[in-house]
Amino acid sequence: MSEEKKVRIAVCDDIPEEAGSIGSTVLKAARELRMSAGVELFTSASSLLRKVEEDLRTSGKTYDIIFTDIKLPEMDGIVFGKKLYSMHVDTALVLVTAYPEYAIDGYGTHAFQFLTKPVTLTAARDVISAILSEKDSAMTISVSSSGRHEIIPVKDIDIIAAEDKYVRIYAGGRSFLDTSSLDQLEVSLMRYGFVRVHRSTLVNIRYYRSLEGSTIYLTSGRSATVSRRRIPEIRKNIRNELQSRII
């Protein structure tokens, strides 16, 4: 018999009964997936953030998955998400809301998924399964840079731009020159949220912050020029991607 996967989960909702209900549903979902899950409940995002900071100081790791309501007093779920990812954690964030339109604002937090209230057992099971499948696959690409091979996690890439006969791949604070073609990368990375914004540029819309005029701004701090004729299609792609993450 294979060993159960151990998963550490936090649930945050300012209404204790809601937190308890979501926590119970999440725990049942994890058990159905044959996982050994520990679920911790919080009633404020600030207390959860302090716990994450404490975890990182003491052990260097924290929760695998966090479910948090968006509408919270003091610090809402979107602000919490931005603070969480500023610490470069590998935690999957799930924003829970009774108002699906909040998903558009929440996308800038890199939230993995959105769940609408009330959270059902099926929805919780599906999102946990999807998160852990993504973590297990840990998609990477191999590039040739400066005469050596580099392995780059796809989730770290925000922009890929054509540069002469090569492509420049931007990931975190680094960039890599590779011999792949932009067309090849577009096909292979479409399923990970990459969109062609210009004939010479791909953007990972997981980093999307705003589209102003003919410039797309990313949460990584970088930006890219958008072809004017592509703007309507890009707006549609962004909205479709956001809506596909609302359960």
ABEGO torsion letter per residue (X at the ends): XBBBBBBBBBBBBABAAAAAAAAAAAAAAAAAAGBBBBBBBBABAAAAAAAAAAAAAAAGBBBABBBBBABBBGBBAAAAAAAAAAAGBABBBBBBBABAAAAAAAAAAGBABBBBOBBBAAAAAAAAAAAAAAAAAGBBBBBBBGGBBBBBBAAABABBBBBEABBBBBBEABBBBBABBAAAAAAAAAAAGBBBABAABBBBAAABABBBEABBBBAAGBBBBBBAAAAAAAAAAAAAAAAAABX
